[in-house]
Amino acid sequence: PQIARRWVTVQWTNESLLSIEKLRSEKINPIEKPILMITAEHEVLVSPSAQKAFCAQQKSCKLHSIKNAYHELFVEEDPQRKEAID
């Protein structure tokens, strides 16, 4: 159970890399819809600077960081999980 929650699979990694390559090869217009991006204060898998850069390129994007949290917000301690859900 711990591995299932804490580590990515080979398939997940492969799909992520394919998506990144697709996005890099296309000119992507800013997203029209409002975006709420939720991140963790102690993020280790996603680049906080990349999240900020993405939000800066969008028409309406809010980046919300949850304090004392790590990457998997929905399996965090109750206060952090509740904040992510709310």
C-alpha positions as CSV (number, residue, x, y, z in Angstrom):
1,P,0.0,0.0,0.0
2,Q,2.8,2.5,0.7
3,I,4.4,2.0,-2.7
4,A,1.0,2.5,-4.4
5,R,0.7,5.9,-2.8
6,R,4.2,7.2,-2.8
7,W,5.8,6.2,-6.2
8,V,4.8,6.7,-9.8
9,T,4.4,3.7,-12.2
10,V,6.4,3.3,-15.4
11,Q,3.1,3.7,-17.4
12,W,2.4,7.0,-15.6
13,T,5.9,8.3,-16.3
14,N,5.7,7.2,-19.9
15,E,2.4,9.0,-20.5
16,S,3.7,12.1,-18.7
17,L,6.7,12.2,-21.0
18,L,4.6,11.7,-24.1
19,S,2.3,14.6,-23.0
20,I,5.3,16.9,-22.4
21,E,6.7,16.2,-25.8
22,K,3.3,16.8,-27.4
23,L,2.9,20.1,-25.6
24,R,6.4,21.2,-26.5
25,S,5.8,20.5,-30.2
26,E,2.6,22.5,-30.5
27,K,1.8,26.2,-30.0
28,I,-0.6,26.2,-27.1
29,N,-2.9,29.2,-26.6
30,P,-3.7,30.3,-23.1
31,I,-6.6,28.5,-21.6
32,E,-9.8,30.7,-21.6
33,K,-11.5,29.1,-18.5
34,P,-10.4,30.2,-15.0
35,I,-7.9,27.8,-13.4
36,L,-7.4,27.0,-9.8
37,M,-4.0,25.2,-9.4
38,I,-3.5,23.6,-6.0
39,T,0.1,22.8,-5.0
40,A,1.9,21.6,-1.9
41,E,4.3,23.6,0.1
42,H,6.8,20.7,0.2
43,E,6.3,19.6,-3.4
44,V,8.9,17.2,-4.6
45,L,7.6,15.8,-7.9
46,V,6.3,19.0,-9.7
47,S,8.4,22.1,-10.2
48,P,6.9,25.1,-8.3
49,S,8.6,27.5,-10.7
50,A,7.0,25.7,-13.7
51,Q,3.6,25.9,-12.0
52,K,4.1,29.6,-11.5
53,A,5.2,30.1,-15.1
54,F,2.2,28.2,-16.4
55,C,-0.2,30.3,-14.3
56,A,1.5,33.5,-15.5
57,Q,0.8,32.5,-19.1
58,Q,-2.9,31.9,-18.5
59,K,-5.8,34.5,-18.7
60,S,-7.1,33.7,-15.3
61,C,-5.1,31.4,-13.0
62,K,-4.8,31.2,-9.3
63,L,-2.0,29.1,-7.7
64,H,-2.9,28.0,-4.1
65,S,-0.2,26.4,-2.0
66,I,-1.2,24.2,0.9
67,K,1.2,24.5,3.9
68,N,2.8,21.5,5.5
69,A,1.7,19.3,2.6
70,Y,3.5,17.1,0.1
71,H,2.6,16.0,-3.5
72,E,-0.3,13.7,-2.8
73,L,-2.8,16.1,-1.3
74,F,-5.7,13.7,-1.1
75,V,-3.8,11.3,1.0
76,E,-2.3,13.9,3.3
77,E,-3.2,14.5,7.0
78,D,-6.7,15.6,7.6
79,P,-6.2,19.4,7.8
80,Q,-4.2,19.5,4.5
81,R,-6.6,17.1,2.7
82,K,-9.6,19.1,3.9
83,E,-8.1,22.3,2.6
84,A,-7.4,20.7,-0.8
85,I,-11.0,19.4,-1.0
86,D,-12.5,22.7,0.1
